[in-house]
Amino acid sequence: MKKYTEVPSTQIQQAPGPILDRVFRGETIMLTRYGRPYVLLSPPPTETPAGESQASGG
């Protein structure tokens, strides 16, 4: 089961804006070169607001 969309590397060379826009919206994209996986572009990590922590204190 794939968790990414495959995009040929030539497509990002011709029009990088729309592909990077999709990544920043949360989509994971695998750039392929000659039909093989080459580079995985994943969304940036989400930051938690200041003052909140992952662990709950007791």
Secondary structure by P-SEA (a helix, b strand, c coil): cccbbbbbaaaaaacaaaaaaaaaabbbbbbbccccccbbbbcccccccccccccccc
